[in-house]
């Protein structure tokens, strides 16, 4: 639970959060992760009688494979991030609405990238899954950051992630 100073700050910032949340909700375009996945390229893996993954099946360059895997693992750690922002910002008022909305939005980033990578055989699915398990078991801890530090961290992290995804898109040289 937030200490007194954090509680005061949350209350003071709440109208600004509400304004910006409402602005976002009014202007954000709905998008569908499944629309970015070329499902017709998908086929079974070995346990269902298909071919196991081989690196030659991937159309991605090594640098694009690495970038997509790292970006996806970062997205996959969402439960940890949710826990931390829930702890920092709480479940009440516009803060809580934003926490849930942000978490829901983040979730579809991972769906989209994972489905794309599995369907196109872009990365080794076994290595990817093992790395996901390890990443999530390690988790993420915001430690004892102050409320303002958490706000700053989330803001910079969002921008950093956007830059990372855009650069990754460039390296894939893949129109989708
Ligand atoms: Fe994301």
Backbone and ligand atoms as CSV (ligand in chain L), in Angstrom:
chain,resi,resn,atom,element,x,y,z
A,1,UNK,N,N,0.853,-1.203,0.000
A,1,UNK,CA,C,0.000,0.000,0.000
A,1,UNK,C,C,0.884,1.247,0.000
A,2,UNK,N,N,0.441,2.239,-0.715
A,2,UNK,CA,C,1.241,3.454,-0.847
A,2,UNK,C,C,1.385,4.158,0.493
A,3,UNK,N,N,2.545,4.777,0.718
A,3,UNK,CA,C,2.706,5.572,1.929
A,3,UNK,C,C,1.940,6.889,1.764
A,4,UNK,N,N,1.998,7.717,2.793
A,4,UNK,CA,C,1.175,8.926,2.800
A,4,UNK,C,C,1.519,9.861,1.646
A,5,UNK,N,N,2.827,10.066,1.438
A,5,UNK,CA,C,3.247,10.975,0.368
A,5,UNK,C,C,2.784,10.464,-0.997
A,6,UNK,N,N,2.930,9.173,-1.221
A,6,UNK,CA,C,2.477,8.588,-2.478
A,6,UNK,C,C,0.969,8.732,-2.625
A,7,UNK,N,N,0.258,8.508,-1.549
A,7,UNK,CA,C,-1.208,8.607,-1.591
A,7,UNK,C,C,-1.642,10.026,-1.958
A,8,UNK,N,N,-0.954,11.010,-1.400
A,8,UNK,CA,C,-1.284,12.408,-1.721
A,8,UNK,C,C,-0.984,12.718,-3.182
A,9,UNK,N,N,0.150,12.210,-3.624
A,9,UNK,CA,C,0.550,12.433,-5.013
A,9,UNK,C,C,-0.427,11.762,-5.979
A,10,UNK,N,N,-0.833,10.536,-5.658
A,10,UNK,CA,C,-1.812,9.838,-6.502
A,10,UNK,C,C,-3.095,10.637,-6.598
A,11,UNK,N,N,-3.539,11.168,-5.462
A,11,UNK,CA,C,-4.786,11.942,-5.451
A,11,UNK,C,C,-4.637,13.233,-6.254
A,12,UNK,N,N,-3.481,13.849,-6.117
A,12,UNK,CA,C,-3.249,15.114,-6.809
A,12,UNK,C,C,-3.174,14.926,-8.322
A,13,UNK,N,N,-2.564,13.821,-8.736
A,13,UNK,CA,C,-2.384,13.584,-10.175
A,13,UNK,C,C,-3.603,12.937,-10.824
A,14,UNK,N,N,-4.511,12.438,-10.001
A,14,UNK,CA,C,-5.624,11.647,-10.543
A,14,UNK,C,C,-6.434,12.382,-11.613
A,15,UNK,N,N,-6.791,13.664,-11.432
A,15,UNK,CA,C,-7.563,14.338,-12.496
A,15,UNK,C,C,-6.799,14.401,-13.820
A,16,UNK,N,N,-5.482,14.578,-13.749
A,16,UNK,CA,C,-4.671,14.601,-14.976
A,16,UNK,C,C,-4.661,13.226,-15.635
A,17,UNK,N,N,-4.543,12.202,-14.812
A,17,UNK,CA,C,-4.589,10.833,-15.339
A,17,UNK,C,C,-5.948,10.586,-15.996
A,18,UNK,N,N,-7.016,11.010,-15.328
A,18,UNK,CA,C,-8.362,10.813,-15.874
A,18,UNK,C,C,-8.516,11.529,-17.221
A,19,UNK,N,N,-8.042,12.773,-17.298
A,19,UNK,CA,C,-8.139,13.533,-18.552
A,19,UNK,C,C,-7.422,12.818,-19.688
A,20,UNK,N,N,-6.195,12.381,-19.395
A,20,UNK,CA,C,-5.400,11.753,-20.449
A,20,UNK,C,C,-5.900,10.359,-20.807
A,21,UNK,N,N,-6.417,9.674,-19.810
A,21,UNK,CA,C,-7.017,8.368,-20.093
A,21,UNK,C,C,-8.235,8.542,-20.998
A,22,UNK,N,N,-9.064,9.525,-20.669
A,22,UNK,CA,C,-10.257,9.770,-21.501
A,22,UNK,C,C,-9.878,10.188,-22.915
A,23,UNK,N,N,-8.847,11.016,-23.009
A,23,UNK,CA,C,-8.379,11.424,-24.337
A,23,UNK,C,C,-7.909,10.204,-25.129
A,24,UNK,N,N,-7.145,9.353,-24.457
A,24,UNK,CA,C,-6.644,8.152,-25.134
A,24,UNK,C,C,-7.803,7.263,-25.594
A,25,UNK,N,N,-8.741,7.019,-24.690
A,25,UNK,CA,C,-9.854,6.128,-25.021
A,25,UNK,C,C,-10.684,6.677,-26.180
A,26,UNK,N,N,-10.748,8.008,-26.262
A,26,UNK,CA,C,-11.567,8.623,-27.316
A,26,UNK,C,C,-10.869,8.610,-28.681
A,27,UNK,N,N,-9.537,8.520,-28.665
A,27,UNK,CA,C,-8.815,8.661,-29.936
A,27,UNK,C,C,-8.096,7.398,-30.398
A,28,UNK,N,N,-7.851,6.445,-29.505
A,28,UNK,CA,C,-7.082,5.250,-29.883
A,28,UNK,C,C,-7.870,4.421,-30.888
A,29,UNK,N,N,-7.207,4.010,-31.948
A,29,UNK,CA,C,-7.833,3.124,-32.939
A,29,UNK,C,C,-7.779,1.686,-32.428
A,30,UNK,N,N,-8.899,1.018,-32.505
A,30,UNK,CA,C,-8.897,-0.405,-32.163
A,30,UNK,C,C,-8.056,-1.158,-33.203
A,31,UNK,N,N,-7.299,-2.145,-32.750
A,31,UNK,CA,C,-6.539,-2.963,-33.705
A,31,UNK,C,C,-6.575,-4.416,-33.268
A,32,UNK,N,N,-6.423,-5.303,-34.220
A,32,UNK,CA,C,-6.585,-6.732,-33.969
A,32,UNK,C,C,-5.282,-7.471,-34.224
A,33,UNK,N,N,-4.711,-8.071,-33.180
A,33,UNK,CA,C,-3.441,-8.783,-33.358
A,33,UNK,C,C,-3.501,-9.840,-34.469
A,34,UNK,N,N,-4.620,-10.530,-34.595
A,34,UNK,CA,C,-4.673,-11.628,-35.568
A,34,UNK,C,C,-4.572,-11.141,-37.008
A,35,UNK,N,N,-4.869,-9.853,-37.209
A,35,UNK,CA,C,-4.818,-9.322,-38.581
A,35,UNK,C,C,-3.388,-9.183,-39.098
A,36,UNK,N,N,-2.417,-9.300,-38.200
A,36,UNK,CA,C,-1.013,-9.132,-38.603
A,36,UNK,C,C,-0.288,-10.470,-38.732
A,37,UNK,N,N,-1.034,-11.555,-38.682
A,37,UNK,CA,C,-0.417,-12.879,-38.697
A,37,UNK,C,C,-0.793,-13.602,-39.999
A,38,UNK,N,N,0.184,-14.004,-40.810
A,38,UNK,CA,C,-0.122,-14.711,-42.065
A,38,UNK,C,C,-0.430,-16.182,-41.801
A,39,UNK,N,N,-1.643,-16.441,-41.359
A,39,UNK,CA,C,-2.015,-17.783,-40.892
A,39,UNK,C,C,-1.831,-18.858,-41.959
A,40,UNK,N,N,-1.979,-18.480,-43.228
A,40,UNK,CA,C,-1.886,-19.481,-44.299
A,40,UNK,C,C,-0.495,-20.112,-44.382
A,41,UNK,N,N,0.502,-19.480,-43.778
A,41,UNK,CA,C,1.863,-20.041,-43.789
A,41,UNK,C,C,2.060,-21.090,-42.691
A,42,UNK,N,N,1.101,-21.208,-41.775
A,42,UNK,CA,C,1.283,-22.080,-40.613
A,42,UNK,C,C,1.202,-23.558,-40.969
A,43,UNK,N,N,1.992,-24.385,-40.258
A,43,UNK,CA,C,1.891,-25.840,-40.411
A,43,UNK,C,C,2.341,-26.517,-39.121
A,44,UNK,N,N,1.978,-27.805,-39.013
A,44,UNK,CA,C,2.233,-28.531,-37.767
A,44,UNK,C,C,3.719,-28.697,-37.490
A,45,UNK,N,N,4.035,-28.799,-36.207
A,45,UNK,CA,C,5.380,-29.152,-35.787
A,45,UNK,C,C,5.458,-30.668,-35.566
A,46,UNK,N,N,6.616,-31.134,-35.105
A,46,UNK,CA,C,6.927,-32.565,-35.122
A,46,UNK,C,C,5.936,-33.442,-34.353
A,47,UNK,N,N,5.483,-33.010,-33.191
A,47,UNK,CA,C,4.623,-33.873,-32.371
A,47,UNK,C,C,3.287,-34.160,-33.038
A,48,UNK,N,N,2.886,-33.338,-33.994
A,48,UNK,CA,C,1.639,-33.580,-34.722
A,48,UNK,C,C,1.910,-34.125,-36.127
A,49,UNK,N,N,3.121,-34.629,-36.337
A,49,UNK,CA,C,3.453,-35.273,-37.607
A,49,UNK,C,C,4.082,-34.347,-38.637
A,50,UNK,N,N,4.291,-33.090,-38.269
A,50,UNK,CA,C,4.923,-32.151,-39.196
A,50,UNK,C,C,6.432,-32.108,-39.011
A,51,UNK,N,N,7.029,-31.096,-39.561
A,51,UNK,CA,C,8.487,-30.949,-39.476
A,51,UNK,C,C,8.877,-30.161,-38.238
A,52,UNK,N,N,9.975,-30.581,-37.592
A,52,UNK,CA,C,10.500,-29.749,-36.494
A,52,UNK,C,C,11.078,-28.453,-37.061
A,53,UNK,N,N,11.282,-27.492,-36.162
A,53,UNK,CA,C,11.848,-26.215,-36.604
A,53,UNK,C,C,13.302,-26.393,-36.994
A,54,UNK,N,N,13.684,-25.738,-38.079
A,54,UNK,CA,C,15.099,-25.645,-38.468
A,54,UNK,C,C,15.377,-24.209,-38.847
A,55,UNK,N,N,16.592,-23.807,-38.595
A,55,UNK,CA,C,16.923,-22.399,-38.811
A,55,UNK,C,C,16.730,-21.988,-40.272
A,56,UNK,N,N,16.901,-22.944,-41.185
A,56,UNK,CA,C,16.757,-22.615,-42.606
A,56,UNK,C,C,15.322,-22.208,-42.964
A,57,UNK,N,N,14.347,-22.582,-42.111
A,57,UNK,CA,C,12.947,-22.215,-42.384
A,57,UNK,C,C,12.683,-20.736,-42.120
A,58,UNK,N,N,13.505,-20.117,-41.322
A,58,UNK,CA,C,13.272,-18.720,-40.946
A,58,UNK,C,C,13.704,-17.780,-42.064
A,59,UNK,N,N,12.816,-16.857,-42.387
A,59,UNK,CA,C,13.127,-15.851,-43.401
A,59,UNK,C,C,13.789,-14.625,-42.771
A,60,UNK,N,N,13.958,-14.659,-41.468
A,60,UNK,CA,C,14.492,-13.496,-40.756
A,60,UNK,C,C,16.012,-13.570,-40.666
A,61,UNK,N,N,16.643,-12.422,-40.705
A,61,UNK,CA,C,18.093,-12.380,-40.495
A,61,UNK,C,C,18.387,-12.696,-39.027
A,62,UNK,N,N,19.606,-13.125,-38.711
A,62,UNK,CA,C,19.932,-13.403,-37.306
A,62,UNK,C,C,19.656,-12.214,-36.391
A,63,UNK,N,N,19.956,-11.013,-36.848
A,63,UNK,CA,C,19.739,-9.844,-35.984
A,63,UNK,C,C,18.238,-9.608,-35.777
A,64,UNK,N,N,17.441,-9.826,-36.806
A,64,UNK,CA,C,15.988,-9.665,-36.663
A,64,UNK,C,C,15.419,-10.746,-35.743
A,65,UNK,N,N,15.931,-11.957,-35.859
A,65,UNK,CA,C,15.471,-13.042,-34.975
A,65,UNK,C,C,15.758,-12.694,-33.519
A,66,UNK,N,N,16.970,-12.249,-33.270
A,66,UNK,CA,C,17.346,-11.908,-31.895
A,66,UNK,C,C,16.487,-10.765,-31.369
A,67,UNK,N,N,16.304,-9.734,-32.196
A,67,UNK,CA,C,15.529,-8.571,-31.750
A,67,UNK,C,C,14.084,-8.962,-31.462
A,68,UNK,N,N,13.475,-9.760,-32.334
A,68,UNK,CA,C,12.082,-10.165,-32.110
A,68,UNK,C,C,11.961,-11.036,-30.861
A,69,UNK,N,N,12.946,-11.913,-30.668
A,69,UNK,CA,C,12.888,-12.773,-29.483
A,69,UNK,C,C,13.011,-11.942,-28.202
A,70,UNK,N,N,13.950,-11.014,-28.189
A,70,UNK,CA,C,14.135,-10.182,-26.988
A,70,UNK,C,C,12.893,-9.315,-26.752
A,71,UNK,N,N,12.354,-8.745,-27.819
A,71,UNK,CA,C,11.151,-7.918,-27.669
A,71,UNK,C,C,9.973,-8.735,-27.152
A,72,UNK,N,N,9.848,-9.961,-27.675
A,72,UNK,CA,C,8.738,-10.797,-27.220
A,72,UNK,C,C,8.921,-11.215,-25.769
A,73,UNK,N,N,10.135,-11.569,-25.390
A,73,UNK,CA,C,10.375,-11.948,-23.989
A,73,UNK,C,C,10.059,-10.780,-23.058
A,74,UNK,N,N,10.380,-9.580,-23.519
A,74,UNK,CA,C,10.056,-8.395,-22.716
A,74,UNK,C,C,8.545,-8.263,-22.569
A,75,UNK,N,N,7.816,-8.442,-23.669
A,75,UNK,CA,C,6.348,-8.378,-23.605
A,75,UNK,C,C,5.795,-9.498,-22.715
A,76,UNK,N,N,6.429,-10.666,-22.806
A,76,UNK,CA,C,5.932,-11.822,-22.053
A,76,UNK,C,C,5.983,-11.618,-20.551
A,77,UNK,N,N,6.853,-10.757,-20.111
A,77,UNK,CA,C,7.001,-10.561,-18.670
A,77,UNK,C,C,5.884,-9.685,-18.090
A,78,UNK,N,N,4.829,-9.493,-18.858
A,78,UNK,CA,C,3.723,-8.617,-18.472
A,78,UNK,C,C,3.166,-8.854,-17.065
A,79,UNK,N,N,2.986,-10.113,-16.629
A,79,UNK,CA,C,2.459,-10.277,-15.264
A,79,UNK,C,C,3.304,-9.576,-14.206
A,80,UNK,N,N,4.623,-9.613,-14.388
A,80,UNK,CA,C,5.497,-8.915,-13.431
A,80,UNK,C,C,5.279,-7.411,-13.476
A,81,UNK,N,N,5.185,-6.860,-14.687
A,81,UNK,CA,C,4.994,-5.403,-14.804
A,81,UNK,C,C,3.632,-5.011,-14.221
A,82,UNK,N,N,2.641,-5.850,-14.514
A,82,UNK,CA,C,1.301,-5.556,-13.988
A,82,UNK,C,C,1.322,-5.518,-12.460
A,83,UNK,N,N,1.999,-6.493,-11.886
A,83,UNK,CA,C,2.089,-6.544,-10.419
A,83,UNK,C,C,2.724,-5.262,-9.872
A,84,UNK,N,N,3.773,-4.813,-10.554
A,84,UNK,CA,C,4.484,-3.638,-10.060
A,84,UNK,C,C,3.671,-2.346,-10.227
A,85,UNK,N,N,3.023,-2.169,-11.372
A,85,UNK,CA,C,2.254,-0.918,-11.533
A,85,UNK,C,C,0.974,-0.957,-10.704
A,86,UNK,N,N,0.444,-2.150,-10.491
A,86,UNK,CA,C,-0.707,-2.283,-9.596
A,86,UNK,C,C,-0.308,-1.875,-8.178
A,87,UNK,N,N,0.884,-2.313,-7.774
A,87,UNK,CA,C,1.380,-1.992,-6.440
A,87,UNK,C,C,1.642,-0.487,-6.308
A,88,UNK,N,N,2.160,0.114,-7.383
A,88,UNK,CA,C,2.510,1.534,-7.319
A,88,UNK,C,C,1.290,2.441,-7.458
A,89,UNK,N,N,0.400,2.113,-8.394
A,89,UNK,CA,C,-0.683,3.042,-8.749
A,89,UNK,C,C,-2.042,2.641,-8.171
A,90,UNK,N,N,-2.179,1.375,-7.776
A,90,UNK,CA,C,-3.416,0.947,-7.134
A,90,UNK,C,C,-4.532,0.625,-8.122
A,91,UNK,N,N,-5.679,0.271,-7.560
A,91,UNK,CA,C,-6.806,-0.206,-8.372
A,91,UNK,C,C,-7.954,0.775,-8.395
A,92,UNK,N,N,-7.760,1.906,-7.728
A,92,UNK,CA,C,-8.875,2.851,-7.628
A,92,UNK,C,C,-8.810,3.911,-8.720
A,93,UNK,N,N,-9.918,4.512,-8.982
A,93,UNK,CA,C,-10.015,5.707,-9.823
A,93,UNK,C,C,-9.422,5.490,-11.214
A,94,UNK,N,N,-9.044,6.600,-11.853
A,94,UNK,CA,C,-8.480,6.511,-13.209
A,94,UNK,C,C,-7.158,5.758,-13.222
A,95,UNK,N,N,-6.433,5.786,-12.114
A,95,UNK,CA,C,-5.171,5.037,-12.040
A,95,UNK,C,C,-5.423,3.547,-12.285
A,96,UNK,N,N,-6.379,3.014,-11.568
A,96,UNK,CA,C,-6.691,1.586,-11.705
A,96,UNK,C,C,-7.218,1.250,-13.088
A,97,UNK,N,N,-8.054,2.136,-13.624
A,97,UNK,CA,C,-8.570,1.925,-14.983
A,97,UNK,C,C,-7.410,1.906,-15.973
A,98,UNK,N,N,-6.462,2.842,-15.770
A,98,UNK,CA,C,-5.301,2.883,-16.673
A,98,UNK,C,C,-4.447,1.626,-16.533
A,99,UNK,N,N,-4.214,1.180,-15.315
A,99,UNK,CA,C,-3.405,-0.029,-15.101
A,99,UNK,C,C,-3.994,-1.209,-15.877
A,100,UNK,N,N,-5.301,-1.373,-15.784
A,100,UNK,CA,C,-5.930,-2.503,-16.465
A,100,UNK,C,C,-5.923,-2.333,-17.983
A,101,UNK,N,N,-6.185,-1.111,-18.422
A,101,UNK,CA,C,-6.187,-0.852,-19.867
A,101,UNK,C,C,-4.788,-1.060,-20.450
A,102,UNK,N,N,-3.770,-0.562,-19.756
A,102,UNK,CA,C,-2.386,-0.717,-20.222
A,102,UNK,C,C,-2.026,-2.188,-20.300
A,103,UNK,N,N,-2.421,-2.944,-19.277
A,103,UNK,CA,C,-2.104,-4.366,-19.236
A,103,UNK,C,C,-2.780,-5.102,-20.392
A,104,UNK,N,N,-4.048,-4.765,-20.648
A,104,UNK,CA,C,-4.778,-5.410,-21.748
A,104,UNK,C,C,-4.121,-5.099,-23.090
A,105,UNK,N,N,-3.719,-3.849,-23.270
A,105,UNK,CA,C,-3.065,-3.448,-24.515
A,105,UNK,C,C,-1.727,-4.171,-24.677
A,106,UNK,N,N,-0.941,-4.210,-23.608
A,106,UNK,CA,C,0.354,-4.878,-23.663
A,106,UNK,C,C,0.215,-6.347,-24.037
A,107,UNK,N,N,-0.817,-6.994,-23.511
A,107,UNK,CA,C,-1.007,-8.417,-23.778
A,107,UNK,C,C,-1.063,-8.714,-25.263
A,108,UNK,N,N,-1.733,-7.838,-26.011
A,108,UNK,CA,C,-1.861,-8.180,-27.428
A,108,UNK,C,C,-0.587,-7.947,-28.214
A,109,UNK,N,N,0.352,-7.189,-27.645
A,109,UNK,CA,C,1.654,-7.083,-28.314
A,109,UNK,C,C,2.316,-8.465,-28.370
A,110,UNK,N,N,2.279,-9.153,-27.241
A,110,UNK,CA,C,2.893,-10.484,-27.193
A,110,UNK,C,C,2.142,-11.471,-28.092
A,111,UNK,N,N,0.785,-11.432,-28.064
A,111,UNK,CA,C,0.021,-12.378,-28.906
A,111,UNK,C,C,0.444,-12.224,-30.356
A,112,UNK,N,N,0.489,-10.972,-30.769
A,112,UNK,CA,C,0.758,-10.659,-32.162
A,112,UNK,C,C,2.147,-11.152,-32.584
A,113,UNK,N,N,3.150,-10.832,-31.781
A,113,UNK,CA,C,4.524,-11.207,-32.151
A,113,UNK,C,C,4.691,-12.724,-32.090
A,114,UNK,N,N,4.158,-13.363,-31.029
A,114,UNK,CA,C,4.337,-14.812,-30.904
A,114,UNK,C,C,3.648,-15.551,-32.052
A,115,UNK,N,N,2.392,-15.176,-32.326
A,115,UNK,CA,C,1.676,-15.863,-33.407
A,115,UNK,C,C,2.422,-15.694,-34.732
A,116,UNK,N,N,2.892,-14.490,-34.959
A,116,UNK,CA,C,3.647,-14.234,-36.204
A,116,UNK,C,C,4.878,-15.135,-36.277
A,117,UNK,N,N,5.643,-15.186,-35.189
A,117,UNK,CA,C,6.891,-15.955,-35.197
A,117,UNK,C,C,6.634,-17.457,-35.326
A,118,UNK,N,N,5.583,-17.959,-34.695
A,118,UNK,CA,C,5.300,-19.396,-34.771
A,118,UNK,C,C,4.791,-19.780,-36.145
A,119,UNK,N,N,3.890,-18.972,-36.675
A,119,UNK,CA,C,3.289,-19.284,-37.978
A,119,UNK,C,C,4.333,-19.209,-39.103
A,120,UNK,N,N,5.217,-18.251,-39.007
A,120,UNK,CA,C,6.224,-18.088,-40.058
A,120,UNK,C,C,7.493,-18.883,-39.778
A,121,UNK,N,N,7.548,-19.566,-38.643
A,121,UNK,CA,C,8.756,-20.303,-38.225
A,121,UNK,C,C,9.971,-19.383,-38.193
A,122,UNK,N,N,9.726,-18.187,-37.697
A,122,UNK,CA,C,10.779,-17.176,-37.679
A,122,UNK,C,C,11.874,-17.436,-36.654
A,123,UNK,N,N,11.515,-18.037,-35.526
A,123,UNK,CA,C,12.503,-18.348,-34.482
A,123,UNK,C,C,12.262,-19.768,-33.975
A,124,UNK,N,N,13.255,-20.302,-33.277
A,124,UNK,CA,C,13.150,-21.646,-32.702
A,124,UNK,C,C,12.092,-21.631,-31.590
A,125,UNK,N,N,10.963,-22.332,-31.787
A,125,UNK,CA,C,9.884,-22.246,-30.781
A,125,UNK,C,C,10.251,-22.886,-29.446
A,126,UNK,N,N,11.141,-23.878,-29.473
A,126,UNK,CA,C,11.554,-24.535,-28.220
A,126,UNK,C,C,12.449,-23.595,-27.418
A,127,UNK,N,N,13.403,-23.006,-28.109
A,127,UNK,CA,C,14.287,-22.050,-27.440
A,127,UNK,C,C,13.474,-20.867,-26.908
A,128,UNK,N,N,12.524,-20.418,-27.722
A,128,UNK,CA,C,11.688,-19.286,-27.314
A,128,UNK,C,C,10.894,-19.610,-26.046
A,129,UNK,N,N,10.299,-20.790,-26.020
A,129,UNK,CA,C,9.476,-21.161,-24.864
A,129,UNK,C,C,10.324,-21.344,-23.606
A,130,UNK,N,N,11.496,-21.949,-23.772
A,130,UNK,CA,C,12.375,-22.117,-22.607
A,130,UNK,C,C,12.829,-20.755,-22.075
A,131,UNK,N,N,13.108,-19.841,-22.998
A,131,UNK,CA,C,13.540,-18.502,-22.579
A,131,UNK,C,C,12.387,-17.766,-21.899
A,132,UNK,N,N,11.169,-17.976,-22.401
A,132,UNK,CA,C,9.999,-17.339,-21.774
A,132,UNK,C,C,9.819,-17.844,-20.341
A,133,UNK,N,N,9.936,-19.160,-20.167
A,133,UNK,CA,C,9.801,-19.726,-18.817
A,133,UNK,C,C,10.856,-19.132,-17.880
A,134,UNK,N,N,12.083,-19.076,-18.367
A,134,UNK,CA,C,13.169,-18.579,-17.527
A,134,UNK,C,C,12.968,-17.094,-17.199
A,135,UNK,N,N,12.563,-16.317,-18.222
A,135,UNK,CA,C,12.354,-14.881,-18.012
A,135,UNK,C,C,11.258,-14.638,-16.985
A,136,UNK,N,N,10.148,-15.368,-17.140
A,136,UNK,CA,C,9.020,-15.139,-16.234
A,136,UNK,C,C,9.296,-15.668,-14.839
A,137,UNK,N,N,10.068,-16.760,-14.764
A,137,UNK,CA,C,10.404,-17.276,-13.429
A,137,UNK,C,C,11.331,-16.318,-12.691
A,138,UNK,N,N,12.164,-15.606,-13.470
A,138,UNK,CA,C,13.020,-14.582,-12.859
A,138,UNK,C,C,12.181,-13.388,-12.437
A,139,UNK,N,N,11.220,-13.009,-13.286
A,139,UNK,CA,C,10.317,-11.915,-12.957
A,139,UNK,C,C,10.998,-10.563,-13.019
A,140,UNK,N,N,10.230,-9.556,-12.686
A,140,UNK,CA,C,10.751,-8.199,-12.655
A,140,UNK,C,C,10.317,-7.547,-11.351
A,141,UNK,N,N,11.263,-6.889,-10.695
A,141,UNK,CA,C,10.951,-6.210,-9.437
A,141,UNK,C,C,11.278,-4.737,-9.580
A,142,UNK,N,N,10.326,-3.861,-9.289
A,142,UNK,CA,C,10.598,-2.419,-9.328
A,142,UNK,C,C,11.340,-1.969,-8.067
A,143,UNK,N,N,11.475,-2.890,-7.123
A,143,UNK,CA,C,12.126,-2.607,-5.830
A,143,UNK,C,C,11.432,-1.436,-5.138
A,144,UNK,N,N,12.191,-0.561,-4.502
A,144,UNK,CA,C,11.517,0.462,-3.691
A,144,UNK,C,C,11.522,1.823,-4.389
A,145,UNK,N,N,11.333,1.810,-5.710
A,145,UNK,CA,C,11.237,3.089,-6.427
A,145,UNK,C,C,10.101,3.930,-5.843
A,146,UNK,N,N,10.346,5.236,-5.782
A,146,UNK,CA,C,9.266,6.122,-5.357
A,146,UNK,C,C,8.227,6.199,-6.468
A,147,UNK,N,N,7.063,6.712,-6.141
A,147,UNK,CA,C,5.983,6.810,-7.119
A,147,UNK,C,C,6.413,7.594,-8.360
A,148,UNK,N,N,7.078,8.713,-8.142
A,148,UNK,CA,C,7.517,9.511,-9.288
A,148,UNK,C,C,8.537,8.758,-10.132
A,149,UNK,N,N,9.403,7.989,-9.473
A,149,UNK,CA,C,10.370,7.200,-10.232
A,149,UNK,C,C,9.671,6.116,-11.061
A,150,UNK,N,N,8.624,5.527,-10.504
A,150,UNK,CA,C,7.871,4.526,-11.265
A,150,UNK,C,C,7.219,5.195,-12.479
A,151,UNK,N,N,6.630,6.386,-12.285
A,151,UNK,CA,C,6.026,7.126,-13.403
A,151,UNK,C,C,7.063,7.401,-14.484
A,152,UNK,N,N,8.222,7.873,-14.061
A,152,UNK,CA,C,9.284,8.191,-15.025
A,152,UNK,C,C,9.757,6.931,-15.727
A,153,UNK,N,N,9.939,5.874,-14.955
A,153,UNK,CA,C,10.415,4.619,-15.534
A,153,UNK,C,C,9.452,4.107,-16.595
A,154,UNK,N,N,8.170,4.065,-16.255
A,154,UNK,CA,C,7.163,3.550,-17.199
A,154,UNK,C,C,7.132,4.405,-18.465
A,155,UNK,N,N,7.248,5.731,-18.283
A,155,UNK,CA,C,7.220,6.628,-19.446
A,155,UNK,C,C,8.399,6.363,-20.377
A,156,UNK,N,N,9.601,6.295,-19.799
A,156,UNK,CA,C,10.778,6.046,-20.626
A,156,UNK,C,C,10.739,4.655,-21.232
A,157,UNK,N,N,10.272,3.696,-20.452
A,157,UNK,CA,C,10.223,2.319,-20.940
A,157,UNK,C,C,9.282,2.213,-22.128
A,158,UNK,N,N,8.149,2.908,-22.067
A,158,UNK,CA,C,7.211,2.882,-23.189
A,158,UNK,C,C,7.854,3.433,-24.452
A,159,UNK,N,N,8.556,4.549,-24.308
A,159,UNK,CA,C,9.217,5.147,-25.462
A,159,UNK,C,C,10.323,4.231,-25.983
A,160,UNK,N,N,11.107,3.665,-25.059
A,160,UNK,CA,C,12.198,2.774,-25.463
A,160,UNK,C,C,11.655,1.562,-26.215
A,161,UNK,N,N,10.530,1.027,-25.732
A,161,UNK,CA,C,9.950,-0.148,-26.366
A,161,UNK,C,C,9.449,0.193,-27.768
A,162,UNK,N,N,8.852,1.366,-27.906
A,162,UNK,CA,C,8.358,1.774,-29.225
A,162,UNK,C,C,9.515,1.884,-30.213
A,163,UNK,N,N,10.616,2.488,-29.774
A,163,UNK,CA,C,11.785,2.621,-30.644
A,163,UNK,C,C,12.335,1.240,-31.000
A,164,UNK,N,N,12.390,0.376,-30.001
A,164,UNK,CA,C,12.913,-0.969,-30.225
A,164,UNK,C,C,12.074,-1.724,-31.257
A,165,UNK,N,N,10.740,-1.665,-31.117
A,165,UNK,CA,C,9.869,-2.379,-32.056
A,165,UNK,C,C,9.997,-1.799,-33.465
A,166,UNK,N,N,10.089,-0.484,-33.545
A,166,UNK,CA,C,10.195,0.126,-34.878
A,166,UNK,C,C,11.503,-0.245,-35.553
A,167,UNK,N,N,12.592,-0.225,-34.783
A,167,UNK,CA,C,13.880,-0.622,-35.360
A,167,UNK,C,C,13.871,-2.092,-35.758
A,168,UNK,N,N,13.232,-2.907,-34.943
A,168,UNK,CA,C,13.126,-4.323,-35.273
A,168,UNK,C,C,12.379,-4.500,-36.589
A,169,UNK,N,N,11.280,-3.746,-36.725
A,169,UNK,CA,C,10.517,-3.810,-37.972
A,169,UNK,C,C,11.389,-3.487,-39.170
A,170,UNK,N,N,12.240,-2.498,-39.025
A,170,UNK,CA,C,13.146,-2.134,-40.114
A,170,UNK,C,C,14.094,-3.279,-40.454
A,171,UNK,N,N,14.632,-3.925,-39.433
A,171,UNK,CA,C,15.611,-4.982,-39.669
A,171,UNK,C,C,14.993,-6.236,-40.278
A,172,UNK,N,N,13.715,-6.446,-40.034
A,172,UNK,CA,C,13.106,-7.658,-40.603
A,172,UNK,C,C,12.932,-7.520,-42.109
A,173,UNK,N,N,12.875,-6.304,-42.612
A,173,UNK,CA,C,12.615,-6.089,-44.043
A,173,UNK,C,C,11.390,-6.881,-44.467
A,174,UNK,N,N,10.386,-6.901,-43.611
A,174,UNK,CA,C,9.184,-7.738,-43.836
A,174,UNK,C,C,7.991,-6.783,-43.823
A,175,UNK,N,N,7.237,-6.726,-44.922
A,175,UNK,CA,C,6.173,-5.739,-45.012
A,175,UNK,C,C,5.127,-5.837,-43.898
A,176,UNK,N,N,4.817,-7.061,-43.431
A,176,UNK,CA,C,3.835,-7.185,-42.349
A,176,UNK,C,C,4.382,-6.571,-41.085
L,1,LIG,FE,FE,4.249,-3.809,-25.435
